[in-house]
Amino acid sequence: MQRGRGGDRHGVFPAGASRDWPDPRACARGRQPAGPRRPWGTQRPEHPEGMVEPRQPAPERQPDLRREAGRIQGGHAPRREAWWGLAALLAIALLLRILGLGSQSLWVDEAFSVHYAKPDASLTWNHLLDNLHGPLHALVLHYWMRIAGTSEAMLRLPSVVASLLSIPAFWFLARRAWGKRVAWIGSALLAVSPFHIWYAQEARNYAFLILFAILAESAFQRLITEGPRRGLLVQYGLALLGGFLSNLSMAFLVVQQGVRLLLFARPGPADRGTPREGAPEAAAHSARPRARALLPSIVVVWLLVALCLSPWAVRFYQHQVKPSALLTTEAVPSDEKLRDETTDSILGLPYAIYTFAAGYSFGPARRELWTVGQMAAVRNHWGAIALTTLVFGFLWVAGLVRCWRVNRRDAVALLLWQVLPLLLLLFLAARNVKVINPRYVSVAFPAFVATVAWGVSRRPLGLIAAALALAISLISVGRALTMEIHRKEDYRSASVWLLREMHAGDAFLSLAVDQPMRLVYMRDELRENAVRAWEDFGKLVTWEGVVAIAGRGQGSYEKMLRSWRPGQRLFVLLAREWVRDPTGTLEADLRRHGRVLEEKRWTGVRVLVIEKPPEADAAADPDAAGAPGATPEGEHPLRPARAQAEGNGR
């Protein structure tokens, strides 16, 4: 540009150009109407009647479809205000997740996580192959324990980090897919979600699973809108691989993505959800590649991920698929189910959605569901259940309807993302592969949050529902920290007391799900062939109605009673009695054979100190009247319910 006689003094027009024409850059921005411009210093012409000529209205500004499509495709980086907002959400989320992080004992599944991570040994390839419930988490935890130690807070800190990373990951996903409003509301809901906080405070792999599910969905959405780019395919494959190595239930996400790809990757005239021409979403939808172009690339990624997971797939088939009824058409007998009638209970599906909304601590506690029964627990907490169902149900339905009105493809995608994992889990539970548990469908949790975020509106009813949802979430988090019924079993305090009180000549018997003690808190004292002053009788179990010591065969219970010497103190551990002794028969029989000296109680854990009196020698004889196994038919008189699968189980 240069200045000349006919040029603009600001250098906008080249020399020789007339100033009577408007700035083309201003016209492109819609700030100046197109057409000739009056010379500088002249007045507008007047009508013959003496009236001033009316100003011509500026032409309607046409939307920049590429810029509007960038709102969906993530073409613009967040502004500084967005980063500050995310930082504030992360600060709130961090505060809620570190409160009481190390105050509770490790529970059963966390003990398995520590065991798989091998805190006292090197982690080998075979160890990783044996872990079908999260080898990635075990690998991270193994090296983290070498740096930070094995305290409860440090063991749970990797889950806290994964949970915090899920919030910005969800924000970027929602911003590209559903807009900034849903992104901010959904991220705020995720930050205070009691379900998300629960698994952030567990040394388990489910916080990792939710993070990788969000990352995989984000890459999948970009693949649909932007096409099969190599970088996006790599991101998608790595997210899938990380999710599968966190938990095999990542397969639920892949299945629903495959269904969505076949149904919606190819827009057509019959798609009534396609926006009208000129709408902001039109550019993004018109740019979607056809299914025949995207499907081969996605299938290649799936095959490569499956190839990487083949060693675990073989182990999973051998240990879980083959023993189950998945490959048969016969009905599973009730006495062979993983957890009896609760394995495939249809009530597990609404309970999973309920925990997505209010967590495990607003309403019936998990321990209460086992001890008093499902329907009794529902009757005891009908008020909390009704309030949660009304509030979150209203937001969920309103969100689905509002998303349907904006874009039907997104509404159907959110619905499939939530429904298909639940149906697949119900099928696997019916075939005795897995039990119905909300954590196994946690890949659907981000879709639930997004749907509820869609339902939050500026209308009074929407604002009231949002305020009640926030109150329910915070109350649930507070109840989980303060109410004993919602706290984890205190194996830590029980272990400290046992190691302090047991002396030479005493005996220990477990009538409990005791993995936290045997794998973490008392692993050195209870380790096989370890030198100790007291005797470990083992773990009392039942199988097909026969009472025995685990690993010692039939008749070991009677042998234990005979080896229990008069005057010897027997420390009996009881925890999760609904698994080992749901009817209380075994505890009653042990009390009958001795005299209770003391009974100690902690959260969810009890210890009985029983001394065998000298006159109880006859009771220890299996041939004596009233002794176990002395019935004429040879049947054991103690027939509690069959022991159910515990911890991770199958």
Residue pairs with C-beta under 8 A, 6 or more apart in sequence:
1 7
1 11
1 12
1 13
1 14
2 11
2 14
2 15
3 9
3 11
3 15
4 14
4 15
4 16
5 15
6 13
6 15
6 16
6 17
6 18
6 19
7 13
7 14
7 15
7 16
7 17
8 17
8 19
12 23
12 25
13 19
13 21
19 37
19 39
19 40
20 36
20 37
20 38
20 39
21 36
21 37
22 32
22 33
22 34
22 35
22 37
23 32
26 32
27 33
27 34
30 58
30 61
30 62
32 58
33 56
33 58
33 59
34 59
38 44
44 52
44 53
45 53
46 52
46 53
47 53
62 278
63 278
63 280
65 278
65 280
65 282
65 283
66 75
66 283
67 75
67 76
68 280
68 281
68 283
69 75
69 280
69 281
69 283
69 284
69 287
70 76
71 175
71 179
71 180
71 280
72 176
72 177
72 179
72 225
72 280
72 281
72 284
73 176
73 222
73 225
73 226
73 284
74 172
74 175
74 176
74 222
78 86
78 175
85 184
86 167
86 168
86 171
86 187
89 167
89 187
89 188
89 191
90 164
90 167
90 168
90 191
92 191
92 192
93 163
93 164
93 167
93 190
93 191
93 192
94 160
94 164
96 191
96 192
96 197
96 477
97 160
97 163
97 164
97 197
97 200
97 201
98 160
99 481
100 201
100 481
101 152
101 153
101 156
101 157
101 160
101 201
102 151
102 152
102 153
102 154
102 156
103 152
103 481
104 152
104 487
104 488
104 490
105 152
105 488
105 489
105 490
105 491
105 492
105 493
105 516
105 521
106 114
106 152
106 155
106 203
106 488
106 491
106 492
106 516
106 520
106 521
107 488
107 489
107 491
107 516
108 489
108 513
108 515
108 516
108 576
108 646
108 647
109 202
109 204
109 647
109 648
110 155
110 156
110 202
110 203
110 204
110 516
111 491
111 515
111 516
111 518
111 519
111 520
111 647
112 133
112 515
112 519
112 647
112 648
113 134
113 137
113 138
113 141
113 155
113 203
113 204
113 205
114 141
114 150
114 155
114 203
114 519
114 520
115 515
115 519
115 520
116 127
116 130
116 131
116 133
116 134
116 135
116 138
117 123
117 137
117 138
117 139
117 141
117 142
117 145
118 127
118 138
118 142
119 142
119 145
119 150
123 138
123 139
123 142
127 138
128 135
128 138
128 139
129 135
129 311
129 312
129 315
130 315
131 138
132 248
132 312
132 315
132 316
132 319
132 320
133 205
133 247
133 248
133 648
134 204
134 205
134 208
134 245
134 246
134 247
135 245
135 312
136 205
136 208
136 242
136 245
136 246
137 158
137 204
137 205
137 208
137 246
140 158
140 208
141 155
141 158
141 203
144 154
144 157
144 158
145 154
145 155
148 154
148 157
150 520
152 203
152 492
155 203
156 200
156 201
156 202
156 203
158 203
158 208
159 199
159 200
159 201
159 202
159 203
159 204
159 206
159 207
159 208
160 200
160 201
160 207
162 200
162 207
162 208
162 210
162 211
163 196
163 197
163 199
163 200
163 207
163 210
163 211
164 200
165 211
166 190
166 196
166 207
166 210
166 211
166 214
166 446
167 187
167 190
167 191
168 187
169 211
169 214
169 215
169 218
170 183
170 186
170 187
170 190
170 214
170 446
170 449
170 450
171 183
171 184
171 186
171 187
172 183
172 218
173 183
173 214
173 217
173 218
173 221
173 446
174 182
174 183
174 186
174 187
174 450
174 453
175 183
176 218
176 221
176 222
176 225
177 221
177 410
178 403
178 410
178 450
178 453
178 454
182 450
182 453
182 454
185 453
185 456
185 466
186 449
186 450
186 452
186 453
189 449
189 452
189 453
189 469
189 473
190 196
190 446
190 449
192 470
192 473
192 474
192 477
193 359
193 449
193 473
194 358
194 359
194 360
194 361
194 362
194 473
194 476
194 477
194 480
195 355
195 356
195 357
195 358
195 359
195 360
195 438
195 445
196 207
196 210
196 445
197 359
197 477
197 480
198 359
198 360
198 361
198 480
199 206
199 207
199 210
199 439
199 442
200 207
204 439
205 246
205 247
206 246
206 247
206 439
206 442
208 242
208 243
208 246
208 247
209 243
209 246
209 247
209 249
209 250
209 442
209 443
210 442
210 443
210 445
210 446
212 239
212 240
212 242
212 243
212 246
212 250
213 243
213 250
213 253
213 442
213 443
213 445
213 446
214 446
215 235
215 239
215 242
215 243
216 236
216 239
216 240
216 243
216 250
216 253
216 257
217 253
217 257
217 417
217 446
218 239
219 232
219 235
219 236
219 239
220 236
220 257
222 232
223 229
223 232
223 233
223 236
223 294
223 297
223 298
224 261
224 264
224 265
224 288
224 289
224 294
225 284
225 287
225 288
226 232
226 287
227 287
227 289
227 293
227 294
228 289
228 293
228 294
228 297
228 298
233 297
233 300
233 301
236 298
236 301
237 301
237 304
237 305
240 250
240 254
240 301
240 302
240 305
241 305
241 308
241 309
243 250
243 253
243 443
244 250
244 251
244 305
244 309
244 312
245 309
247 440
248 312
248 316
249 421
249 425
249 440
249 441
249 442
249 443
250 443
251 424
252 420
252 421
252 424
252 425
252 441
252 443
252 444
253 417
253 421
253 443
254 302
255 420
255 421
255 424
256 416
256 417
256 420
256 421
258 298
259 416
259 420
260 412
260 413
260 416
260 417
261 291
261 294
261 295
261 298
262 291
262 295
263 412
264 271
264 409
264 412
264 413
265 288
265 289
265 290
265 291
265 294
265 295
266 288
266 290
266 291
266 292
267 274
267 285
267 286
267 288
271 408
271 409
272 408
273 404
273 407
273 408
273 409
273 411
273 412
274 282
274 285
274 409
275 281
275 282
275 285
275 407
276 282
281 406
281 407
285 409
306 313
319 650
320 433
320 650
321 327
321 433
323 650
324 431
324 432
324 433
324 650
325 331
325 332
325 431
325 432
326 428
326 431
326 432
326 433
332 430
332 431
332 432
334 340
334 341
335 642
336 432
337 343
337 344
337 432
338 432
338 434
338 435
338 644
338 645
338 649
338 650
339 435
339 644
339 645
340 641
340 642
340 644
342 348
342 374
342 435
342 436
343 429
343 432
343 435
343 436
344 426
344 429
344 430
344 435
344 436
345 374
345 436
346 426
347 374
348 426
348 429
348 435
348 436
348 437
349 422
349 426
349 436
351 436
351 438
352 422
352 436
352 437
352 438
352 441
353 418
353 422
353 448
354 363
354 385
354 388
354 389
355 438
356 438
356 444
356 445
356 448
356 449
357 388
357 391
357 392
357 448
357 452
357 469
357 472
358 384
358 388
358 392
358 472
358 473
358 476
359 473
359 476
359 477
359 480
360 366
360 476
360 480
360 486
361 476
361 477
361 479
361 480
361 483
361 486
362 384
362 388
362 472
362 475
362 476
362 479
363 381
363 384
363 385
363 388
364 377
364 378
364 380
364 381
364 385
365 377
365 485
365 486
367 485
367 604
368 377
368 380
368 485
369 377
370 576
370 578
371 578
372 380
378 385
387 468
387 472
388 472
391 465
391 468
391 469
391 472
392 452
392 469
392 472
394 455
394 461
394 465
395 452
395 455
395 456
395 462
395 465
395 466
395 469
396 448
396 451
396 452
396 455
397 455
398 454
398 455
398 457
398 462
398 465
399 450
399 451
399 452
399 453
399 454
399 455
399 456
400 411
400 414
400 415
400 451
400 454
400 455
402 454
402 455
402 457
403 410
403 411
403 414
403 451
403 454
404 411
414 447
414 450
414 451
414 454
417 444
417 446
417 447
418 444
418 447
418 448
418 451
421 441
421 443
421 444
422 441
422 444
425 434
425 436
425 440
425 441
426 436
428 434
429 435
429 436
433 650
434 440
434 650
435 645
435 649
452 469
455 462
455 465
456 462
456 463
456 465
456 466
457 463
479 486
480 486
480 487
484 603
487 603
487 604
488 603
488 604
489 516
489 575
489 576
489 602
489 603
489 604
489 605
490 602
490 603
490 604
490 605
491 514
491 516
491 517
491 520
491 521
491 575
491 605
492 516
492 521
493 602
493 605
494 517
494 573
494 575
494 600
494 602
494 605
494 607
495 516
495 517
495 521
495 522
496 521
497 600
497 607
498 508
498 522
498 571
498 573
498 607
499 522
499 525
501 571
501 609
502 508
502 533
502 534
502 571
503 533
503 534
504 533
504 534
505 533
505 534
505 568
505 569
506 534
506 535
506 568
506 569
506 570
506 571
507 534
507 535
507 536
507 537
507 564
507 568
507 569
507 570
507 571
508 526
508 534
508 535
508 536
508 537
508 570
508 571
508 573
509 537
509 538
509 539
509 540
509 560
509 570
509 571
509 572
509 573
509 590
510 517
510 518
510 538
510 539
510 540
510 572
510 573
511 539
511 540
511 572
511 573
511 574
511 577
511 580
511 581
511 586
511 587
511 590
512 539
512 573
512 574
512 575
512 576
512 577
512 580
512 605
513 575
513 576
513 579
513 580
513 646
513 647
514 539
514 573
514 575
515 646
515 647
517 526
517 573
518 526
524 530
525 532
526 536
537 549
537 560
537 563
537 564
537 570
538 549
538 550
538 551
538 552
538 556
538 560
539 549
539 550
540 547
540 548
540 549
540 550
540 557
540 580
540 586
541 547
541 548
541 549
541 550
541 580
541 643
542 548
542 580
542 581
542 586
542 638
542 640
542 641
542 642
542 643
543 642
543 643
544 642
545 635
545 636
545 639
545 640
545 642
546 554
546 636
547 557
547 586
547 628
547 636
547 638
548 554
548 555
548 556
548 557
549 556
549 557
549 559
549 560
552 559
555 629
557 628
558 622
558 627
558 628
558 629
561 593
561 619
561 620
561 622
561 627
561 628
562 620
562 621
562 622
564 570
564 593
564 594
564 612
564 620
565 612
566 612
566 613
566 614
566 616
566 617
567 611
567 612
567 613
567 614
568 611
568 612
569 597
569 609
569 610
569 611
570 590
570 594
570 609
570 610
570 611
570 612
571 607
571 608
571 609
572 587
572 590
572 607
572 608
572 609
572 610
573 605
573 606
573 607
574 580
574 581
574 587
574 605
574 606
574 607
574 608
575 604
575 605
575 606
576 604
576 646
577 584
577 587
578 644
579 643
579 644
579 646
580 586
580 643
581 587
581 640
582 640
582 641
583 640
583 641
585 638
585 639
585 640
586 638
586 640
587 608
589 628
589 638
590 608
590 610
591 608
591 610
592 619
593 610
593 612
593 616
593 619
593 620
594 610
594 611
594 612
594 613
594 616
595 610
595 611
595 612
595 613
596 608
596 609
596 610
597 609
597 610
597 611
598 608
598 609
599 606
599 607
599 608
599 609
600 606
600 607
600 609
612 620
618 624
619 626
619 627
620 627
621 627
622 628
622 629
622 630
623 630
624 630
628 636
628 637
628 638
629 636
629 637
630 637
631 637
